[in-house]
Amino acid sequence: MTKSFQDQLIKHLTDAHSIEQQALVQMKAAPKIAGDPEIASAFEQHETETQEHSRLVDERLTALGASPSKIKDVAGAATGMGFGLFAKLQPDTPGKLVTHAFSYEHMELAAYDMLARLADRAGDVETVQMARRIEEQERAMAARLEGLFDQAVEASLRDLAPDDLGEQLDKYLEDAHAIEAQAIQLLSKGPELAGSSQLAAAYEEHLHQSEEHQQQIDARLASRGASSSKIKDAVLRLGALNWGMFFGAQPDTPAKLAAFSYAFEHLEIGAYELLSRVARRAGDSPTDAAAQNILSEEHAAADKIYAAFDNALDASLEAQGVGAR
């Protein structure tokens, strides 16, 4: 293995270790605020897996003569605590918790998928095997969470009076509108940072879709005598602007952006899964239909981004002057 490839592997492994520290904080906090025993159990089970993932990544770093990054690990743990606090403060904590965890699991599996592809290029069979093993468990956890959307909605809405359900649906529509505002901001920067024509085309296509999605949500809000939240929209747009600046400053922008975009698509998927269920409970079939239509396009966009992971990794390696081994 060349030194340049080893350096890249160490960088990806330290990133993975910090992601696991963030995940571990979340797994410890989640059962206490899950609002449902089955949801709590899923997080408790994955906490044990997360501890094992951290140990396995640590072992691979040691084998490469390196160690975890204390700075990255502290930052990851702090972010995990912030996530737990955010979810706890929401009026629909179980729904927000499951949706964000669903997205986070896809960020983890994307990180390990990229790591496995990189290790394969470097000829590091042990790291490939470790990364694929962990990726499989992250994918299984994501599938468990996807199967818990019904319970999450039930736990979020169980204390609501029937007359309050319509108001709650308006809030879910506001959230969807704000997520689309963030997506539009992020995707507007995507093509210039993609590093790959395949990815640039996927980002550009989904930018147009996201604009249409936001218009559909606007129409549903208007039909209900409601409107989007300017505060929510502004906050999430600012977050996307900061992410765009962050990715632009990274030496491996295409790979990091692709992995993050893949996870963000699953944040949107989770949000629309909840919106669809709340709309059905409220008897709003047009909103349910709009959510289902948008869901199909979010899934397709996620698949296109995932299909371009090899191109994203190649572009990142080329940008850093790392060639074939």
C-alpha positions in Angstrom: 0.0 0.0 0.0 1.4 3.4 -0.9 1.7 6.1 1.8 -0.9 8.3 0.1 -3.5 5.5 0.2 -2.6 4.7 3.9 -3.0 8.4 4.7 -6.4 8.4 3.1 -7.5 5.2 5.0 -6.4 6.7 8.3 -8.4 9.8 7.6 -11.5 7.9 6.7 -11.0 5.6 9.8 -10.7 8.6 12.2 -13.8 10.1 10.6 -15.6 6.8 11.1 -14.5 6.6 14.8 -15.8 10.1 15.5 -19.1 9.2 13.8 -19.4 6.2 16.2 -18.7 8.5 19.2 -21.6 10.7 18.1 -23.8 7.7 17.5 -22.9 6.2 20.9 -24.1 9.4 22.7 -27.4 9.2 20.7 -27.9 5.5 21.4 -27.5 6.1 25.1 -30.0 9.1 25.2 -32.6 7.7 22.7 -34.3 5.0 24.8 -35.2 7.6 27.5 -37.1 9.8 25.1 -38.3 7.2 22.6 -41.9 7.2 23.9 -42.4 3.5 22.8 -40.8 0.3 24.2 -40.1 -1.1 20.7 -38.4 2.0 19.6 -36.4 2.1 22.8 -35.4 -1.5 22.3 -34.1 -0.8 18.8 -31.8 1.9 20.1 -30.6 -0.3 23.1 -29.7 -3.1 20.7 -27.8 -0.8 18.4 -25.9 0.8 21.3 -24.1 -2.6 21.8 -23.4 -2.8 18.1 -22.1 0.8 18.1 -19.6 0.0 20.9 -18.3 -2.9 18.8 -18.0 -0.7 15.7 -15.9 1.8 17.6 -13.6 -1.0 18.8 -13.2 -2.5 15.4 -12.3 0.9 13.8 -9.8 1.4 16.7 -8.2 -1.9 15.8 -7.8 -1.0 12.2 -6.2 2.3 13.1 -3.8 0.5 15.4 -2.9 -1.9 12.6 -2.1 1.1 10.4 0.1 2.6 13.1 -2.4 5.4 13.9 -5.0 6.2 16.5 -8.4 8.0 16.7 -8.5 11.8 16.5 -9.3 13.2 19.9 -10.5 16.5 18.3 -12.9 14.7 15.9 -14.1 12.4 18.7 -14.9 15.2 21.1 -16.7 17.2 18.3 -18.7 14.1 17.4 -19.7 13.4 21.0 -20.8 17.0 21.5 -22.9 16.9 18.3 -24.5 13.8 19.6 -25.5 15.5 22.8 -27.0 18.4 20.9 -29.1 16.0 18.8 -30.5 14.3 21.9 -31.4 17.7 23.4 -33.0 18.8 20.1 -35.2 15.7 19.9 -36.2 15.9 23.6 -37.4 19.5 23.2 -39.7 18.7 20.2 -43.4 18.3 20.9 -43.3 15.2 18.6 -40.1 13.7 20.1 -40.6 10.0 19.0 -41.2 11.0 15.3 -38.3 13.5 15.2 -36.0 10.9 17.0 -36.8 8.1 14.6 -36.5 10.3 11.5 -33.2 11.8 12.4 -31.8 8.4 13.5 -33.0 6.9 10.2 -31.0 9.6 8.3 -28.0 9.2 10.6 -27.8 5.4 10.0 -27.7 6.1 6.2 -24.8 8.6 6.8 -23.0 5.8 8.7 -23.6 3.1 6.1 -22.5 5.6 3.4 -19.3 6.3 5.4 -18.5 2.6 5.7 -19.4 2.0 2.0 -16.9 4.7 1.0 -14.3 3.3 3.4 -14.7 -0.2 1.9 -14.3 1.2 -1.6 -11.2 3.1 -0.6 -9.7 0.1 1.2 -10.4 -2.1 -1.9 -8.4 0.4 -4.0 -5.6 0.3 -1.4 -5.6 -3.5 -1.3 -6.4 -3.6 2.4 -8.6 -6.7 2.6 -9.0 -6.5 6.5 -10.4 -3.0 6.3 -12.7 -3.9 3.5 -14.1 -6.8 5.5 -14.5 -4.7 8.6 -16.2 -1.9 6.8 -18.7 -4.2 5.0 -19.5 -6.0 8.2 -20.3 -2.7 10.0 -22.2 -1.3 6.9 -24.4 -4.4 7.0 -25.3 -3.7 10.6 -26.0 0.0 10.0 -28.2 -1.0 7.1 -30.1 -3.4 9.3 -30.6 -0.7 12.0 -31.9 1.7 9.3 -34.4 -1.0 8.2 -35.5 -1.5 11.8 -36.1 2.2 12.2 -38.0 2.3 8.9 -40.3 -0.3 10.3 -41.0 1.9 13.3 -42.5 4.9 11.6 -46.1 3.8 12.6 -45.1 3.5 16.2 -43.3 6.8 16.1 -46.4 8.6 14.8 -48.6 6.9 17.4 -46.3 7.8 20.2 -46.0 11.4 19.0 -49.8 11.9 18.6 -51.2 9.8 21.4 -51.8 12.7 23.8 -53.4 15.0 21.2 -57.1 15.7 21.2 -58.8 14.9 17.9 -59.4 18.6 17.3 -55.6 19.3 17.5 -54.7 16.8 14.8 -55.2 19.3 12.0 -52.9 21.9 13.6 -50.3 19.2 14.1 -50.5 18.3 10.4 -49.9 21.9 9.6 -46.7 21.7 11.6 -45.5 18.6 9.8 -46.2 20.5 6.5 -44.1 23.5 7.8 -41.3 21.1 8.7 -41.4 19.6 5.2 -41.3 23.0 3.6 -38.3 24.0 5.7 -36.5 20.7 4.8 -37.0 21.5 1.2 -35.6 25.0 1.7 -32.5 23.4 3.1 -32.3 20.9 0.3 -32.6 23.7 -2.3 -29.8 25.7 -0.7 -27.6 22.6 -0.5 -28.4 21.3 -4.0 -27.8 24.8 -5.5 -24.1 24.4 -4.5 -24.0 20.7 -5.4 -23.1 20.7 -9.1 -20.1 22.9 -8.7 -18.7 20.8 -5.8 -19.7 17.4 -7.2 -16.4 16.6 -8.9 -18.3 14.2 -11.2 -20.6 14.8 -14.2 -22.8 12.0 -13.0 -23.2 13.5 -9.6 -23.6 17.0 -10.9 -26.4 15.9 -13.1 -28.1 14.1 -10.2 -27.8 17.2 -7.9 -29.1 19.5 -10.6 -32.1 17.2 -11.4 -33.0 16.9 -7.8 -32.7 20.6 -7.3 -35.6 21.1 -9.8 -37.5 18.4 -8.1 -37.0 20.0 -4.6 -38.3 23.3 -5.9 -41.4 21.5 -7.2 -41.8 19.6 -3.9 -41.7 22.9 -2.0 -44.4 24.3 -4.3 -46.6 21.2 -3.6 -46.2 21.7 0.1 -47.0 25.4 -0.3 -50.2 24.4 -2.1 -51.2 22.0 0.6 -50.6 24.6 3.3 -52.6 27.1 1.4 -55.5 24.7 0.9 -55.6 24.3 4.7 -55.6 28.0 5.4 -52.0 27.8 6.7 -48.6 28.9 5.4 -44.9 28.0 5.8 -42.8 29.1 8.7 -40.4 31.8 7.7 -38.3 31.1 10.9 -38.0 27.4 10.2 -37.2 28.0 6.5 -34.5 30.6 7.4 -32.9 28.4 10.1 -32.6 25.4 7.8 -31.4 27.5 4.8 -28.6 28.9 7.0 -27.7 25.4 8.1 -27.4 24.3 4.4 -25.3 27.4 3.6 -22.9 26.5 6.4 -22.7 22.9 5.1 -22.0 24.2 1.6 -19.1 26.2 3.0 -17.8 23.2 5.0 -17.9 20.9 2.0 -16.2 23.5 -0.2 -13.3 23.6 2.3 -12.7 19.9 2.4 -9.9 18.2 0.4 -12.2 15.2 -0.3 -15.4 17.3 -1.1 -17.0 15.0 -3.7 -17.0 11.9 -1.5 -18.1 13.7 1.7 -20.8 15.6 -0.2 -22.2 12.4 -1.8 -22.3 10.6 1.5 -24.0 13.6 3.2 -26.5 14.1 0.4 -27.4 10.4 0.5 -28.1 10.7 4.3 -30.1 14.0 3.7 -32.3 12.2 1.1 -33.2 9.8 3.9 -33.9 12.6 6.3 -36.4 13.8 3.7 -37.7 10.3 3.2 -38.3 10.0 6.9 -40.1 13.4 7.1 -42.5 12.5 4.3 -43.1 9.0 5.7 -44.3 10.8 8.9 -46.2 13.4 7.0 -48.1 10.8 5.0 -49.1 9.0 8.2 -50.2 12.1 10.0 -52.2 13.2 6.9 -54.1 9.9 6.8 -54.9 10.2 10.5 -56.2 13.7 9.9 -58.3 12.5 6.9 -56.4 14.7 4.4 -56.0 12.4 1.4 -54.6 15.1 -0.9 -51.7 15.7 1.5 -51.2 12.0 1.8 -51.1 11.7 -2.0 -48.6 14.6 -2.3 -46.3 13.0 0.3 -46.4 9.7 -1.4 -45.6 11.3 -4.8 -42.6 13.2 -3.3 -41.4 10.1 -1.5 -41.0 8.2 -4.7 -38.8 11.0 -6.1 -36.7 11.2 -2.9 -36.1 7.4 -3.1 -35.0 7.7 -6.7 -32.7 10.6 -6.0 -31.0 8.7 -3.1 -30.5 5.7 -5.5 -28.9 7.9 -8.1 -26.5 9.4 -5.6 -25.6 6.0 -4.2 -24.9 4.7 -7.7 -22.3 7.5 -8.2 -20.3 6.7 -5.0 -17.4 5.3 -7.0 -17.2 8.4 -9.2 -17.3 10.6 -6.0 -14.5 8.7 -4.4 -12.4 8.7 -7.6 -12.9 12.5 -7.9 -11.8 13.0 -4.2 -8.7 10.9 -4.7 -7.8 12.7 -7.9 -8.2 16.1 -6.2 -5.8 15.0 -3.6 -3.3 13.6 -6.0 -3.9 9.9 -5.0 -3.6 7.6 -7.9 -3.9 3.9 -8.4 -1.9 1.7 -6.1 
